[in-house]
Amino acid sequence: MKAEWIRATVRDIPLYYNPKVKAVRMDTSTNVLGPNPVLRSVLNDCADMDLNQYPKPYSDGLREALAEFYGLKADNFVVGNGSDEVLDIIFKTFMEAGETVVAPYPSYSLHGFFVKINGGCFMTVDLSDGFRLDPDALLKAKGKIIILCTPNNPTANSFNERDVERVVREHDGPVIVDEAYGEFADRSFMPLVDDYENLIVTRTFSKAYGMAGLRVGYMASNLAMAEQMQKIKIPYSLNRVSERAAIAALQNREYVERTVDLVRREREKLSKGLEALGMRPYPSQSNFVLFRCPVPSSEIVSRLADKGVLIRDFGRQRMLEDCARTTVGTEELNMMLLSKLKEVMEAW
Ligand SMILES: Cc1ncc(COP(=O)(O)O)c(C=O)c1O
């Protein structure tokens, strides 16, 4: 194959993170309470569904359930195969090839991926000290679209809500607020979608809802923007089983509430445990903690993997030198992680 056959804008894109180790996964910020218990009965019922038929092209059932939950209209929502799909839809709808999307750095790596695979230019603006948002710099960059994620992945902090609102108010173009970890934070921008001409908020069933394997995500915006994005979505992209499971999970709050309680309680204890081992954890409003290691983080992560626990290394990225990220586990999981980390540090 000749290199020039490949579109120039995608030639240098690497494969996504795909670790081959067999270990306890504390590297993907998924739900540590196991799969959402509503799935058992939903998946049983699905065996008798007429799955020879297509789903509704725009997942109307889930959009109606979301509308009821948030007090918005079904047409405010676009649903997709994970929030990754809805991010892709946003760029396909609003970004011409060659146009620029601006995002804070460091943040979720797939934001840049979706911009690039759609032929856009991805430009980043460094977060300031304490991983704070720099609204002036984001606005001054003059991109067509601004995307930011709060709480931010991988730094785990929420951005100041006035800074985010200022970006939405002052930017003349779409602003995407990715709230994949929104359930773990104190504040959401979801209630504001009808107040702004340019605000899109994305969320997922992969984290607090414990359904990452079923791939369901959604976004909300004002009706005019949502109508345009709905046209671009691949019809039927969300399968009927996942849609049905998401509706049941949305209506059955006990597991999500238990998850959020657990995370809020355990993340403080986990951070203290990390500190006691010489790590420097950053404040978290998410279900994961980023921490700086006193020794090379790549070594810590690989030695932990040898002991059967996988966390994610970010140590090779600028501003995240020697940083690693771990999911906040159950009390038992966190104790296991800390005791293995202690062994690694003692053997250093
Ligand atoms: C910030 C952020 N946005 C979006 C996603 C994608 O989530 P989904 O599983 O809904 O595609 C993730 C997944 O880790 C994430 O961290």
The ligand as a Tripos MOL2 file, in Angstrom:
@<TRIPOS>MOLECULE
LIG
   16    16     1     0     0
SMALL
NO_CHARGES

@<TRIPOS>ATOM
      1 C1        -14.1320   12.5850   28.8670 C.3       1 LIG1
      2 C2        -14.7260   11.4130   28.1770 C.ar      1 LIG1
      3 N1        -15.6440   11.6340   27.2340 N.ar      1 LIG1
      4 C3        -16.2080   10.6180   26.5770 C.ar      1 LIG1
      5 C4        -15.8530    9.3130   26.8530 C.ar      1 LIG1
      6 C5        -16.4680    8.2260   26.0460 C.3       1 LIG1
      7 O1        -17.4450    7.5660   26.7140 O.3       1 LIG1
      8 P1        -18.4070    6.5270   25.9990 P.3       1 LIG1
      9 O2        -18.1180    5.2170   26.6380 O.co2     1 LIG1
     10 O3        -19.7810    7.0290   26.2850 O.co2     1 LIG1
     11 O4        -18.1140    6.5350   24.5280 O.co2     1 LIG1
     12 C6        -14.9080    9.0410   27.8400 C.ar      1 LIG1
     13 C7        -14.5110    7.6540   28.1350 C.2       1 LIG1
     14 O5        -13.6430    7.3570   28.8910 O.2       1 LIG1
     15 C8        -14.3230   10.1190   28.5150 C.ar      1 LIG1
     16 O6        -13.3960    9.9310   29.4480 O.3       1 LIG1
@<TRIPOS>BOND
     1     1     2 1
     2     2     3 ar
     3     2    15 ar
     4     3     4 ar
     5     4     5 ar
     6     5     6 1
     7     5    12 ar
     8     6     7 1
     9     7     8 1
    10     8     9 2
    11     8    10 1
    12     8    11 1
    13    12    13 1
    14    12    15 ar
    15    13    14 2
    16    15    16 1
@<TRIPOS>SUBSTRUCTURE
     1 LIG1         1 GROUP 0 **** ****
